[in-house]
Amino acid sequence: MTEGDGEFALPSDVDAVRDALVAWYEDGHRDFPWRRTDDPYAILVSEVMSQQTQLSRVEDAYHAFLERWPTTTDLAAADRADVVGFWSANSLGYNNRAKYLHEAAQQVESEYEGEFPETPDELSELMGVGPYTANAVASFAFDNGDAVVDTNVKRVLYRAFAEIRNADDPDYETVANALMPAGESRIWNNTIMELGGVACGKKPRCDEASCPWREWCHAYQTGDFTAPDVPTQPSFEGSRRQFRGRIVRLLGEHDEMELDTLGHRIRVDYTPDGEHGREWLRELLSDLAEDELAEVDEAGDVPIARLQK
């Protein structure tokens, strides 16, 4: 080990560590369509879709979304209800992600003359684009990012380096950026994320996946494969998120619906005055209203729910 900044020291043969990992990646990584493009729009779509959504569900939706709205120009001009409806129909998670993606496309068109900003700081100005997504788009589209640190990367670093494991408050970003070869964020981030997804999962597959870091890995040498706790995604079945998605889908199909009619359509045990009745339904609609996705018209004798335009 050599001395580095702070408490972390790079391996003395850090070039060999890097080269081994990149060679492993190039020898046979998983082939996702967003890894075959440097189009920032397509990469942003893939990143937003992949947030807490299984990649097996993302790939088909990714192709269908880009076939329907192939450019930011197309997406910016789309009816937001159509975009949100697509999101819900494909079970892609929180519907406000679709709304933010739609608004980000409008920003690119109106504020950047159709050209994506290229740095993480500039990309963070787009609606709904946080630091992680901004850095991912900068890396994979423009080779212009810092090291990406997601759950998989944290797991790799925690197991590989004793300094991370033994720290009270591990500085994953510093370690990840120290390891990344300068100016090579595209290949490096794809590579280390692949390692975490294929070889260094919750149940490690070091030998089976021919992990290139076995020689340097603290966990492999000691047999201790503990890793940071990984937050679990709340169950989707029966969740408020599931019912909000059903509301958006139905209102997209029917334009507007009376509240009780909507309630009976989204839940078989809906009873207006019951536990899952009008009050429960109004709470769901209130959530959607806060996200500017739905509204309730109280002007007539019977309240009417519809999507916001």
Steps between C-alpha positions, in 0.01 A plus 500: 500500500608855435408810693196685372286791607328461835474148639481321166805370317488374144644155429868531408423334167189706432553492121487120510181516708337730245623309198380166636150634559465669161632190320243286688220736395602512137531123486127440552275756668121497492369659182246771581384733220591814696860376509506513119426872472644832607173687436441697823123491455490122466735463796288733714191296413678178604627652824159631604332171408758299695440675832381223733365304203630159393706518181300208359194731495692801374636374169168448317361826637817684399465388136128580492547843656772603254301364208207719602704808602843460333634849581460773759308692235243220476473456875476873570208526257317199644191521718620445855204273574620268222850488646372432851258241365787318327700504823218357704408236241859373504527492881803730501462632853391838623305689234661833587817367337313506168384854568853616581643326193242676285588836658874434462447445126315831481792669679750356253291634215419842644809583706779313318375522140462123480859424607561318827728663758813290548623541858351353818435849641318614185303176470385539861307808388260275306172420673517185711869439427687453827878474551518126430302514175681815385835333554387181326384690190820708496705179525321277253408764240796737516775308687500804723397387846632400838487147633144371529420372849188286519407211728698252290813716501477555876480125551810444286703767680390384844609145432815581307662753731552458874521879538139533387379209712667632813396864463221635719374718215648362176582758233397293201518792257865577580603137463300452180646812340854409605463162330351635177754569224496871413276583206360148465170523685296323229690171493593504868152564639343240273771257608484536878118503495511177299730346758252584775207368300655175376779385732458694824128481568345439840603139446850527351600291196873573510636184339195422289505848342884509489515820704816681392556652843534178699873554542448840663162452669486510880177297510636229272819469703321486836178322403293778659247609236284723716388821332305814586131452554311542176167683540212280394238630259155501663268236359324632190200268524227670702704818548374857462740526206318215326159666544631839388622328186156345443339844536732654243442212259119516529483879468726476198251261342177679599600869520290549815308288751270552796682427825295197604517352151877544506521344847310188397720462192832514686403288800247215521434560871441873459206627706438877511485519880737212574867476590588508132235748394468863398739635763767247398440576130522874556836454675632317193366774273654763727839330460457509122389864515820592687693341214283695254372175351128503588229734627149480647228727360256587779288741291212263422269291715743207487880539533686409181863379479713561193864521399660841497588624154 
